[in-house]
Amino acid sequence: MPENKSWEYSLYIPNDLRAVTVSRRTLRLILTMHGLIRLVDVAELLATELVSNAVRHTKGPAALRVRWSAGVLRIGAWDADPAPPEPPRPLGQLAESEEGRGLALVRACADVWGWQPLARDGNRGKFVWCELAAVA
C-alpha cells in the first residue's frame, strides 16, 4: 500500500549514458520501497526518456527528481541547457524514426507533462517533468 505522506528524492548524474540505467534502477528501488510497485513499469519508461534526453541533448550534468505527494508521482529531469525541449510529434509520425520518440512517449503515457526554466546552484537550465496519478 502506498504511503500517504509526501517524499522526494533527487539523484544528481553526470553527462554519461550509463546514468540512464542508474536512474532507472534507482527509481525502481524507490518506488518498490514506498509500495508503488504498480507504477514501476510506466515510471521507468518515463524516467528513461526524460533522463536520456537530458544526457543526450546537453553537455552538462543532470538530475532525476522523483516526488510523491497527494497520490501523484512526479518524475522530472533537470539539465543545464535552458532551451525548451522540442515539442513532441504524434506517435503515428514516428513509427520509422530513430529519434524523437522520447517526449511523444511521455505525452502518451503520463497523465500530464511539462517543462519550466530552472536555475540550480548558479546554473541555468530546465526541468522537464511528468506526473502519474496512483489510481487504486
Long-range contacts (C-beta under 8 A, 24 or more apart in sequence): 1-35, 2-34, 2-35, 2-36, 2-68, 2-71, 2-134, 3-34, 3-35, 3-68, 6-67, 6-68, 6-69, 6-70, 7-34, 7-67, 7-68, 8-65, 8-66, 8-67, 8-68, 9-65, 9-66, 9-67, 10-63, 10-64, 10-65, 10-66, 11-63, 11-64, 11-65, 12-61, 12-62, 12-63, 13-51, 13-55, 13-61, 13-62, 13-63, 13-64, 14-61, 14-62, 15-55, 15-58, 15-59, 15-60, 15-61, 15-62, 16-55, 17-52, 17-55, 17-56, 19-51, 19-55, 19-62, 20-48, 20-51, 20-52, 20-55, 23-47, 23-48, 23-51, 23-64, 24-48, 24-51, 26-64, 27-64, 27-66, 27-75, 30-66, 31-66, 31-73, 34-68, 36-68, 36-73, 36-134, 38-134, 39-73, 39-132, 39-134, 42-109, 42-132, 43-73, 43-75, 43-132, 45-105, 45-109, 46-75, 46-105, 46-106, 46-109, 46-110, 46-130, 46-132, 47-75, 47-77, 49-101, 49-102, 49-103, 49-105, 49-106, 50-75, 50-76, 50-77, 50-102, 50-106, 50-128, 50-129, 50-130, 51-77, 52-102, 53-77, 53-79, 53-85, 53-102, 53-103, 53-128, 54-78, 54-79, 54-128, 55-79, 57-81, 58-125, 60-123, 60-125, 63-120, 65-127, 65-129, 71-133, 71-134, 72-111, 72-131, 72-132, 72-133, 72-134, 73-131, 73-132, 73-133, 73-134, 74-129, 74-130, 74-131, 75-129, 75-130, 75-131, 75-132, 76-127, 76-128, 76-129, 76-130, 77-127, 77-128, 77-129, 78-118, 78-120, 78-125, 78-126, 78-127, 79-125, 79-126, 79-128, 80-123, 80-124, 80-125, 81-125, 81-126, 82-117, 82-124, 82-125, 82-126, 83-126, 84-115, 84-126, 85-115, 85-126, 85-128, 103-128, 106-130
